[in-house]
Amino acid sequence: MTSVKAQGLLFNSNDSLLAQRTSYDVFSGTGPEFRQSFSINFDLSIWDRKHFGYIFSLRDQKSKSYSLSYIFSDDRIGYLYLNIDNESQKIRIPLSPSRMAKRQWIPVQLNFDLKNDKVVMKVDSQIFVADKMGLNETLKPRLVFGKYQYFTDVPSMAIKNLWIRGGGQEYNFPLNEWQGSMVHTREGKEFGTAENPNWLINDSWFWKEKYKNKFSEIAGLAYIDSTQQILIYQKQKGIIYDLRQGLASEITFQNELPVPMILGKSQYNPRENKIYVYEANNVPIPLPTIAALDLSTLSWQTIGKGYINAQRHHHNSFYDKSLQDLYLFGGYGSFTWFNQFFKYNPTDDKWEEQAFSGDSIMPRFFSAASKVNEQNELLIFGGFGNQSGSQIVGGKHLYDLYKINLSTKTIHKLWEITTPKENFVPANNLVISPDGKYFYVICYAHHIARTSLQLLKFRIADGTYELVSSPIPVISEKIETDINLFYNSFTEEFYCAVQEFSDATHSTIKIYSLSAPPVSYSSYVTANYEINGFSTSTKWVLASFLLTSLGLAVYLFRKQPYKPHLQEEPTPDEVLTLDLTAEQLPARANAVYLTGEFAVFDRKQRDITHLFSPKLRQLFVLILLNQKDEQNGVSSKQISQVLWPDKEPSRTKNLRGVTLNNLRSALNDLEGIKLLYINDSYCFERTDDFFCDYLEINQHLQNKINDLHSTSPLLNRGTLLPEMDEEWLDEFKSRFASLVLERCQHSMNLAYKAGQFALAYQYATIILYNDPFHEEAIACQLTLLKRVKGMNAAKKRFDAYVLSYEQGMGVSYPLTLDKIDFGA
């Protein structure tokens, strides 16, 4: 879906030390010979208009030397000069001030007529001609962009899409490298070098933090697309963050915001140049619920006191095509998910429910909505909820897309995709691609307190999607935590605004940027790592490993141990060519798996994991892990304190009763386990028909005589309950991981000494699941790869590990590959 498009090469300019300035030698010396004609075409972006310097230098052994330079003059206009070095200026071309900005690409063409000794230069639509250039009919060019010999002044610039043509020859350099100094043609041939390069394509994969601030009172934010700014507002003051300049400035309002902020939601109205701040519920009567900030005067105006009959956490809001009517959809409050549409009526000061025909949308919150298009239509995607809207019966993640027409009041369901391996919800808003074929949306696991955000790209036609960004670590402890995605069409950048709440009033706001178009993960892997000499399945495994490595810093950010999203290690038989394959565990009757992805199979070996909502999983795990014997379980008070920590235990009796009955109902499909109430506590009665991987592994870990070989397939599933982030689980997870590390390290050493290399590699893999920077485990893997597969395979594994180490630890890895020798 996403190809690697040329993003360009950014040059270190005059604000860098001389030795750090960028130089790009197109042919790494003298180029091929061109006859009669020679042309240079490229896209140019001026990042800082005030820096003088040489864009390129062109030398020929038989003739003169030429240069293209840039200068910002006293009349505040930038100029390009084509020069015959040490002789004269031949062409001067003015640049429009509006075109001199980051990622504003200016097409530049220079056609050298070698036969007639003239050059035609075209910049945007401007064409200039110069003759008597001193050209010969043949040219063997030395073409260098940026710093070259005594041309040390380099403008703050970027270039991309370089074409060199002439005499029947053609060379194209997209400049879409990710790293290193070698430059490649479009066909992948090495054909030039860059010194001190900054490859811009990295800005299309890695999010950059641009702004961060902490607030001790409730704050909201709004994106002002007309001025490319984000306004962070509080009661009496605000902060304007300028996306183009990357600068933040504080402003003071003419009067105080009259609405008591709870969620701080808002919508910008470009027709009126106002920001409307509103609260749907929970504002004390008779205080205002809607107010507007006039951005031209910075004064607040009370609009009304209309409200909706329940709070609407994580709802969607949007204007219609005319920018007259403000709508609200969905949300959560009072143990209920909603699917109503409301429109605010300023005349009657009411939120009026709107009736729609066509397909129905399941009640939900955490859905994402687009802006309205010219047909007065918008898209609504995904969320979390259920058919009845009642939280008591549990909810599920939703992966469906709807088209809403506000003119005809109709709803059309476009598609619903199967549940992915790892559940996620979208953030507030989605961005539709310029061609209208895709939408971009930030997604994350909202049920995990310390989670990560990533950008996904969906095809509107069929729902196929791909990952198109690195992760952003985020804390989602409170339901007020808010995440928004914006798109700046001028700079062609996505902006993710994250507001993390530590309590009801204190929050931290962060703003991240990502250059468009973003690139897919598969493109990143293809560009950064050559995976040759392996089977197809091994290539996929290696690609999965690289994905985990890139996200490693985010997983370390969580409290639970690292959990791989996919099988990230090459299987021992593929890497070491030994007779051992990665275990694909068959479905087992009456089984519950707590390592890796939570899974439940009934008496007929059917997967019934979907019956276990997050609350049921919490309850099941709480009882199972805390049960010392069949007469000792968990009290009602303990259950309430863990499952509903924000409520008094006495007020959770009904919720607790319903949840316990739902767990009994789900367990009816399994043999060998029953939920009992004995001695004022809840416990499980278990027989040998019931299987739990955690109990099986724990028994082997505690018994130091037994070999771990029989449990290694279970350990290969991953860490203990990686999708659950509750604090009370920390002790269980830590104890389990410590036992795994202790026993697996011992088993790894024994297997290595016995020459059982595949088994030693597998134990090392399990260790790295639980401790991603375990020195002995990575040394074991690298030594075995060098010994059996060769230095090339070991180097690829080493490079990926170093990348993960430096991202996770924030320091350089201290060893080189040649210094690593396990068992030495």
N, C-alpha and C positions, 0 to 999 in steps of 0.2 A: 504493500500500500504506500509506503513512504520510501523514496529513493534518497540517496545522499546527494543533495544539491550543493553546488558550489557556494560556500559562505565567505571564502576569501582569506587573505593574509593581511594581518594588521602589523604595521611597522612601529617599532620603538623609535621615537623621534628625538628631537633636540632636548626634550626634558629628561632623557636618559643619558647615562654616561657614554662617552664615545665608544668604549669597547662593547657596550650593550645595545647599540643601535642596530637596526635590522638591515641586512643586505640580501638581495635575491638575485643570484647569478643564473639567468635563464638557461644557458647552455653549459654551465660549469666551465667557462672558458670561451674560446672562439667557436662560433656556431657553424652550421653548414653554409655552403656558398649559395647565394641567391642571384639570379640573373634577371635583369631588366626591371623587376619590380620587387618590392619588399614592403610589407604592411605590419603594423602593430595595432591590435585592437584589445581593449580591456575596459573593465568597469572600475571607476575610481570613486572613493568616498573620502571626503575631508572630515576628519574627526574633530580637529581643533583648528579653526580657520586662521589662528594667529601665528602658526609656526611656518617660517620660511624653510624651503629645502628643495632637493632635487628628487623628482619623481623617478626618472630613469636617466641613465647615461648610455649612449650608443657609440661604440668605437669600431673602426675598421682599419686594418693594417695598411690599406692602400690609400685611404682618404682621410678626411677630417673626422673629428669627434663631435657628437651632438648631445644635447641634453634637453629634458623637459623639466622646468622648474615651476614652483608655486610660490606666490608671495601675497600677503594681505596688505593692501595699501592704506594710506592715510584716509582715503575716501570710503573706507570700510567695505571695499569690494575686493574679492579675491581674483587673482589673475593667473592664468597658465601662460608660460613663456616657452617657446621653442627656440633654442639657441644653437648657433655654431660656436662651439666652445672657444673662448679666448678671442673671438672676432666680433660677432654681432648677434643681436636679437632679431629673429626672422618673423615670428608670429606672436601676437599677444591676444589672448582670449579672456574676456571677463566671465566670471561665474556668478550666477544668481545667488544672492544671500540665502534664499530659501532652500537651495540645493546643497549648501555647505553644512551638513550635519551628519552625525553618525548614522551609518547604514542608508544614507541617501546616495544611491548609486548613479554616477554620471558616466554615460558611455563616451569613451574617447577612442578616436580612430586616426591613425597616421598612415597615409599611403605614400610611400617613397617611389616616385617614378625615376628609376635609375637611368633609363635611357635618355629622358628629357631633362634630367637634373632639376627636378622640382618635387615639392611635397604638398599634398592636400591634407589638411587637418580638419576633423569634424568633432565638435564637442556639443552634445545634445543636438540641437538643430542648427547650430552655428557652423559655417564652413569658411575656412581661410586657406589661401594658397600662397606659397612662397617659392621663388625660383632661385637660380644661382646658388644652390646648396653645396656645390663642390662634390657631387656624387659621381662615382664611377658606374659603369654598366654592370659590374659584379660587386657583390658585397658579402663579406664573411664577418658577420657582426659579433661583437662582444656586448651583450645587452645585460645591464645590471640595474635593478630597481633598488632605490634607497642608497645606503652608504656605499661608496666606491672610490678607492684610492683617496685623493685629496678632496673629493666631493663628500664631505662628512656631514653636511647639514641635511637632515631628513625631516620632511613635513609629517605632521600627525595625520596619517592616511592609511587606507586599506585598498587593496586591489583584488579583483577576482575575474574569472572567465577570460584569461589571456589567450589570444590567438596570434600566431605568427604565420604569415603566408607569403608566397612569392615564388615565381618560376616553377609552378606546378607542385610546390611543396606546401605542406600544411601541418602545423603543430598546435595542439590545443592543450592548455594547462588550466583545468577548472579551479585549481588551488583549493581542493577540498580535503587536504591532508588533516589528520588528527594530531600527529605528533612527529617529532624528529626533524631532521634537516633536509632529507631527500624529497624532491618534488617529482611528481609523476604526470605523464600525459594522461589524457582521457582513457587511453587504452591500457594504462597501468605501467608503462615503461618509465624507468628512472631516467630523468632527463634534466636535472638541474639541482641546485642546492640553495638553501636559505639559511642564513646565519642569524641567530636570535629571533626566530619566527614566533608569531602569535597566531595560531590557527583558529580562525573564528568559528569553525564548525563545532568546536567544543562548547561555545556559548549556546548552541542549539540542542545540546544534550544535558549539560550541567546547569542547574539553577544557580544564580548568583544572588546572595543576600545584598540588597541595596540599602535597606533602612531597617532600624530596630529602635523601639522606644518602649518604656514601661509607663503605665498610667495607673494612678491611685484612685481614680474615679472612673465611672463608666464612660467609655468612648465609643463612637461609631465612625464609620468611614464611608466615603462615596467616591466613585471614579468620575471625573469631569473630562469626558473625552474631547470636548471642544478645545480645551487648553492643555490636554495631556497632563493632568495633575490628579493627585489623590488628596482629598481633604479628610483629615482626621479631626473630628469635632468633639468638644466637650461642652459643658454648660456655658462657659464664658469666653472660651478661647479655642483656637484650632491650630492645626499645623498643615501647611501646604507642602506636599512633596512633588517637586517638578520632575517628571519622568525623563524629559529630554536632558536636563542639566544634572540630574542626580542630586539636587539640593533641597533641603528642607528649611522652611521659614515659619516662624510663629506669627499668628494673627490674633487680634482681639475683636470680638464681636461688639456691635453697637449696643446690644442689649442681651440679656440672658436667654438661653434656650428655654422656652416655657414648658416643654414636655419633659416630665420626669423619665429619664431613660432607664429601661430595664434590659431590652435586647439591643436597642440602638439601631434599628433597621432604618434604611432610607432608600430613596430613589432620586436620581438626578433628572431634571426636566430641561433639556437643551432649548426647547421653545421659549421657556420663561427664564432660563438661566437661573434656576432655583433648585435647591436641594430640599426635598420633602422628607422630614424625619417623622416617624410614626411609631406608635405602640398599639398592638392589637388588643391587649388586655392587661389587667393587673395594675392599671393606673388608678390611684384613688380618685373617686368622684368628688368634686366636679372639675378636676384639673384637666388641662388640654391633653389630647392624645395625638394630634397632628399639628406640625408647625413647618414653616417654609423659611429657608435662609436665602435671601436675595444676595447673590454673589457679587453684584455690582455695588451694593451698599453695605454688605456684611451685617444686615439687620434681620432679626427674626420676626416672623409674623405668625400669630396664632391662627390656625385654619379651622380647627373644630375639636369636638370631644367624642366623636363616634368611636365605638369599640365593638369587638366581636365577643360572643358569649363565652369563649374559653381562650386560654393562651395558645399561641401557634408557634412553638419552637420549630426552627428550621423549615419555615414555609418558603414559598417563592412569591416574589412580587414583580410586576412589570407594567409598563404603559402600553396602551393600544397605539395603532399607527399614527393617529392624530395627536398623540401626547396630551389628550384631554382626560382620559379615564385611567385611574390607577386600579390595578387588579391585585388580588391576593389568592394564592392557592395552597391547599394542604396544610401540613404542620402537625404538631403534637401538643397536647395539653390535657390535664385531668384524666390521665391513664387512657387517652384515646388518640388514635390517628384519624386525620380528616382528609376528605377529598372534595370539599366544596370550593367553588369559585365565588369570591366576593368582589364587588366593585364599589369604590367609595363614591357616594353622592354628596358633593359639597353643598348643594342647596338645602338638603334635609339633614346634612351632617350625620349620615348613616353609612355603614358598610352593608350593602344589599346583596343577598345571595343571588347568584345568576344561574339560570336553568340552561343546561346544555343537552343536546341530543346526540345520538350516535353511540359509540363505544363508551363504556364506563371505565373510570380509573379507580383502581383499588385505593382505599385510604392509606396515606403514607406521610412520612416526613423524610428529610434528607434527599429530596428530589432536586434535579437541576433543570433550569428553564433558560431558554434563549431569549434574545430580543425579538420583538415583532418585526416581520419583514414587510415588504410593500403590499403583500396580499392580506395584511393584518393577521398573519399566522405566526405561531411560535411552536417550539418543540419542548416537551417535558419528558425527562428521562429518569428512570430508576427511582431508588429510595428504599425505605424500610417500612413495613406495615403488614396488614392482613385484610382479608375480605370483610370482616365484621367491623374493623376499626378498634376493637377492644384490646387493650394491652394485656388483659388478664389471660387470654388464651394464647398469648405468644405471637411474635411477628416473624417475618422472613424478609430476606433481601430480595429486591425486585430489580429486574433487568429488562425493562420494556420501554418502548418509545412511542409517544403520542404526538399527533399534530393537532393543534387547537386553532380553530378559526374564530376570532372574536367578532367578526361581522355576521357570520351565519350561526354563531353559537353551536358549533358542531365539534365533536371529538372523533378522531380517526386513529385507531391503533395501527402503527406501522409494522412493529415486530416485537417479539420477545425472545431473548436468547437463553440458552441453557445456563444454569448456574456455574460460574467459573470455579476453579479448584479452590481459590481463596476468595472469600466474600469481601465486598467493598460497597461503599455508598459514594455517590457523586457529591461534590461541593455545590454551592448555591446556583451557579450559573454555568452555562456552556456557550462556547464560541463556535459559530458556524464558519467553515472555510470560505474563502472568497468565491470559489467555484460552486458552492452550495452542495457539494457531494459528501462532505464530512463534517463532524463536529468534534471539538476538543473539550475535554472535561477533566478536572482534577478529581481523583478518586483516592479513597483511603479506608482503612478498617476502623470504623467509628467506635466499635466495641472494645478496642484496645487503647488503653490510656496513653501509652507511649508508642506512637505509630508513625507512619510515614505517608507523605503525599506523593503521587506521581501523576503525570499527565498521560491520558489515554486518547487515542484518535479512533473514532468510530465511523464506519461507513453508513450513511443514512439509509441507503438502499436495503441493506441486509443485516446490519448489526455486527459485522466482522470488525475486529478492533485489534490494536497493537499498542504496545508501550512506547512512548516517545519522549521520555525524559528520565533523568536520574531522580532519586528520591529526595524529599525534603523531610527531615525529622520534625515531628510536632508532638506537643502534649495536648491530649484531648480529654482532660480530667473532668471538665465541667460541660454541661449541656449547652451553656452559652457560647462555647468556643465556636468561632465563625471563620469560614474560609471562602474566599471569592477569587474568581479568575476573570481577568480583564485582558483586552487586546488593544494595543496601540498601533493603529494602521499606519501612522506616520513613520514611526521608527521600526515597524514590523517586529514587535516584541510582545510576548505574553507577560503579564504580571500576575503573580499570586500574592494576595494579601491575606495574612494569617493573623487572627486575633485569638491568643491563648488566654483563658481566664484561670486564675489561681483561686479566686473566690468570686462572689457576686459582683464585686466592684473593681478588683485589681486585675489588670490584664497587660499582656505584652503584645504589641503589634509589630509584625515583620513584613517586609515587602521584598519579593524575589522577582528576578527577571529571567526570561528565556527567549533567545532569538528565534524568529520564525524564518523559514518553516522548520519545526523541530524534526529531528531525525529519529528513526526507529532504533530500537535496541539491536535488532538483527544487523542493521547497517553499521552500528557502532562496533559490533563484534567483528563483522567482515573487514572493516577498515583497520581495526587495531590488532587483530590477531589472526595470523595465517594458520589454519587448522588443516594441515596436510598429512597424508600418510596414515589416516585413521579410517575406520569404517564409518558408515553414515550414522549409525547409532552413537558411536563415540563422539562424532562432531557435535551432535545435539547435546550430549552430556557435557562436553567441554563448554559449549555455549551457555548451558545452564549454570555451570560453575562460574563463568565470567559475570553473569547477571547477579549471582549471589555476592561475588566479590565487590561489585560496584555498590551494592546496597548494604555492605557490611557495616559501615559506620552507623547506618540507621538502626540495624539490629542491635549493635552494641549500646545504642542509646536506650533501648528498652531494658527493663529490669530483668526479664527472663533471659536465659542463655540463648545464644544464636541458634536460629532455626532456619535451615535452608528451605527456600521456596520450591526448589526443584532438586532432583538428584544432580549434585554439582560436580562430583568426582568422576573421572574415568573409571569404569569398572575394571577390576583387577585383570580379568581375562583379556580385555581389550588393550589395556595399557601394558600389562606384563606378559601377555600371551601365555597365561597359565590357565588351567582348567577350573576356573571358578567364575561364575556369573553373578551379577547383582541380583539379589533375591526380589522376585515379584510375588509377594505373599498371596496365596489363594484365599478367596473368601472362606471364612471359618464360621460354623454355626455357633450361635449364642456367644458372640465375642464382642468385646469392647476394647478399642485401642486408644490409649492415652498418649503414646509417643508419636511425634509427628502430627499428622492431621487427625483430629478426633473422628472416630468412625465406630458405628454400631451395626452388627449383623444379626438377624433374627434366627429362629430355629430352622428356617429354610434357606439360610445363607444369603438372604436378601439384605441389601443395604438400606437400613432405616434411620440413618443418621439425621435425616430431615425432621424426624419426629422430636428430636432433642433440641429445643430452642436454647438460646444462651442461658436463660434462667434454669432450665432443666439440666443443662450440662453442669452449671455451677452447683446445683443441689446434689446431683449424682456424685460428682467428684468430691464435694464436701463430706458426704457421708462415707464414701468408699475410703478416702485417705485417712480419715480420722477414726475409723472403726478399729479398735484394738482387738476385739474378739466379738463373738456373736451376741454377747450380752451387753456390749458397751458401744454406744453410738453417739449421735449428735442431738442435743436438746432443741426444743422449739425456739428458745431464745437465741441459741447460736445460729440457727438457720435464718432467723429474721435479721440478726445483726450483720450477717454476711451478705445475704441477698438484697436486703433493703436497708443499707447503712444510714440513709438519711431520714429514716422513720423510726418512731418509737415502736419497740416490739409489740406492745399492746394494740397498736393500730394496724398491724399486718396480719391479723389472724385469718381474715378471709383470703387475702392474697396467698398466704402460706398454705392454707387448706387446699385452694385450687391448684397450686403448683405441685403439692405432694400427690394429689389425685392424678394430675397429668403424668407425673413420673411413674406412678403405679400402672397407669394405662399403657405407657410406652414400654414398660418392662414386661407386660403381659405377652409380648411377642417373643420373649427370650425364655428359654428353659434354664434352670439352675440358679436363678437369682430372684429373690422376692424382697419387697420393702416391708419391714415389720416395725411395730411400735412397742418397745419393751423397756420397762423400768424408766419411764418418762423420757425415752430417747428413741430416735429413729436409727435403724441399722439394717443391714442386708443379711438375709439368710442365703448362703451360697453352697452349691454342690459342685461335684467335679464336672458336671455338664457345662458350667459357666467358665469362660476363659477371659482373662484380662492381661494384656501384654505387660502392664506395669507390675502386677503382682508376680507374674512369671519371671520377669527380669530381676525384680527386687530379691526374689528368693535365691536366684543364682548369684547375684552380687553379694548377698549376705553370706552365702556358703562358699568359703574361699578354697574349698577342695575341688569343687566342680569346675570343669572347663567352660569358658564362655562361648565356645564355638557354636553350640546349639542355639544360643540366644542372639548371636550376631545379626541374623536377619531382622529381628525385632529392633535391636539397637540402631540398625541402619535406617529405620523410619525417621529418626530425628530425636529431638530433645523432648522432655516431659511437658505436655500441654503448652506448646509455644503460643497458641492463639488466646490463652487466658492469662490476664495480666493482674489478677487480684493479689493484693499484698499478702494475704494469709497463705498463698501458695508459695511464696518465696522460700520459706524454710524447706518445704518438701522438694522443690526444684533444686535448691542448692545441695541438699543432702544426696539427692539422686545423682546429680552431675558429679559430685565429688567421688561417689562410689564408682561411677562409670569411668572416670578418669583414672582412678587408682587401679582398678582391675584391668582396664583395657591397656594401660601403659605397661603393666606387668606382662599381659598376654602378648602385646606387640613385641616386646623385647625377647620373649621366649620363642615366638614364631620366627623372628628374624634370625636368631642364633641357630634355629633348627633348619634354616633354609626354606621355610614356608613363606616365601616372599609375598604371594598374593594375599595370604591371611594377615601377614604383618601390615600390608598396605590397607587392608580393610579395617583393621583395628586403628590405624592412624587416621583414617577417614572419620571413624566414629568419634575419636578424641577431638578432632577439629570441629565436629558438630557442636561439641560442648565447650570447647575452648579454642576459638579460631586462630589464636596466636601461640599455640602450644609448640615450643621450640623443638622438642624431641620428635613430635609427630610430623611436623613439616620436614625435619631433617631426614626422617625415615622415608617419607614419600620421595623426596628429591634424590636421595641416595639410590633407592630402588629404580627410579626412572633412569638415572644415569647408567646404572648397572645393566638394566635389561632393555630399555627402549632407546637409550642414547642421550647425548647431551642436548640435542635440539628439543626433545620432549621435556627434559628437565628444565631447560631455560624458559620454556613457555609457562610451565607450572610456577617456576620461581618468579617470573615477571608478574604474573597475576597475583601471587601471594604478596609481593612487595607493594603492588598497587593497593591492595586491601589493607596491608599493615600501615602504610603511610597515611591513607585516608582515615583509618580508624584511630591510630595513635597520634597522628599529627606530627610525627618525627620521621626522619629517614631511617630505613632499615640498615642496621650496622654491619651486616655481613654480605659478602659476595658469594656467588654460587660455588666457586672453586674452593671456598673455605668450609663448606658444609659437607660433613661426612659422618653419617650415623654409625655409631658403634666404634668409631676410631679412638 
